[in-house]
């Protein structure tokens, strides 16, 4: 059996309060994926994208949750899903990082991270999550404001 990772989601933002880079930029708020205590956003920060959960319209937020808990298949990517997106608009046309998500009984696997649209492999993962922990973390990542 592979190492089982632990997932939590926490409210975060693109810049901290003392970051000079936030001047003139959009300080997007989102829910970060924390895997075994490490922020996925910070691990992939060099790509200047933010997690797809917890921002945008309520319809968009629900759609992203449905993708991550595998209630819906992405119309163009099938079993790949946008996990980090443009911090300005979230539009996939701007480029994004995708992940292949599959479920095997009581486990979910995130693997094969790609920088899109150029299909460039990002050397991170795979991550194995226990389904109950995973589903609760994803469904708790919802902005109610």
Phi, psi and omega in degrees: 000139177288162174297131178270122179274158178248129181247134167227161174237136180227143177296134181211179176216165184297322182234147171275169188297338182257006184280116181294342181292344182285342179299121179078359179249161178279122180267073183300134173259141186205178170256121180276147174272118177255114182250116182051041177085359181247135180288125175292322177304312181291326178295331183246018186301331182298342179274356179053050175230163181235156177304147185280352183266144168087015175209166187090186182294163177297324178298315179296316180300316180296319179299315180297317177299317179299321176298309186292329177265011173063032172280335180225145173267140177297135185295335182247333186258349181062250183271009172260148183222144176288118182257325172234139188225176177304128181287349180271317187227343181076003184285133180294338179297336181279354186103155182194170173252128180249161178221145174272125181242129175221151179245134174234102181053249185264017182228150175239140180240131169254125179207170174058057177292136182225141171272118185254151015267006186273000175059041181268125181292135173252125186280081178211146180083187006284161177239137180243123182239143172287133189305313184298315178297314182299307183299316179298318180296317180294314183289339176280347182271079183216121179280124183257001182283000000 
